[in-house]
Amino acid sequence: MGNITKLKEYHARAGPEIRARLKEFEKIKDCNGDDIFKELCFCVLTANTSAEMGLKAMSAAAGEMVEGNEAKICEALKSCGYRYPNKRAQYIAYNKEKVKRGLKEKVGSCQDVQELRDHLVENVKGFGYKEASHFLRNIGFRGLAILDKHILSSLVEFGVIKENKPPKNKKEYLETENKMKKFSKDIGIEMDELDLLLWSRKTGKILK
């Protein structure tokens, strides 16, 4: 069982930086549609890779996300050694055609973040519940768990769940997310801060 006291001590040290990062995320929601779409692309690119690789890929291909076609996006991703250039370029090109128009309005008019997440999972190519939660957190929404390998292994360590296995469907995702919410309440660390805290505890970084 993980040491809750040490976790809280780490939170006392890392909390200010974590809260500052969450404030940064809130600003994205008010940006233009291109910037919001780029955040969506970033979350597509981090799936099954890493935040660092996602950032590297975005640096190489950000311009093509908005202006380029699938071939140009793929070429840009290849230029930085991205692991899945063909498939992710296909996803991004599809999302640009089918999802980008109206995305800012959809986000801005959100009345229920759970419904918005469901909508994203159903309509954005390359998104499951983890990626949709990641995107929504990165544009300022709160209260969603990003159940990547670092978070899942931490939840096992602290006895919140029994196995480090990614949820296979919505039902399993919500069950684990609700267990994390209860853990957050029990230890007195706000849910979104806990997500970044557990992630940075494993990686040594506070990224998006």
PEQUI-V797258 format. One record per residue. RES is the residue in one letter. NEAR is the number of other ideal C-beta (glycine too) atoms within 10 Angstrom. Layout:
res = [RES RES]
near = [NEAR NEAR]
//
This chain:
res = [M G N I T K L K E Y H A R A G P E I R A R L K E F E K I K D C N G D D I F K E L C F C V L T A N T S A E M G L K A M S A A A G E M V E G N E A K I C E A L K S C G Y R Y P N K R A Q Y I A Y N K E K V K R G L K E K V G S C Q D V Q E L R D H L V E N V K G F G Y K E A S H F L R N I G F R G L A I L D K H I L S S L V E F G V I K E N K P P K N K K E Y L E T E N K M K K F S K D I G I E M D E L D L L L W S R K T G K I L K]
near = [6 15 11 15 9 10 19 14 11 15 20 9 9 16 16 9 12 22 14 10 16 18 10 12 19 12 11 17 18 13 14 9 16 14 16 21 21 20 23 28 26 21 27 24 29 25 17 13 15 15 19 12 17 22 15 17 28 19 10 18 27 16 12 22 26 14 11 18 11 17 11 16 27 23 15 22 25 14 12 14 11 21 13 19 19 13 14 25 26 16 21 28 20 14 21 21 10 12 19 18 12 11 20 19 10 15 22 11 9 16 6 9 14 11 10 19 21 14 15 23 17 9 14 21 15 20 23 19 24 23 23 24 26 26 27 25 22 20 21 16 19 15 16 24 26 25 23 22 13 17 22 22 13 23 22 15 17 17 11 18 20 8 7 13 11 14 19 9 10 13 9 14 21 14 13 21 19 11 14 25 15 11 20 20 12 11 14 10 20 17 16 21 18 23 28 25 22 27 20 18 17 15 13 7 10 15 14 17]
//
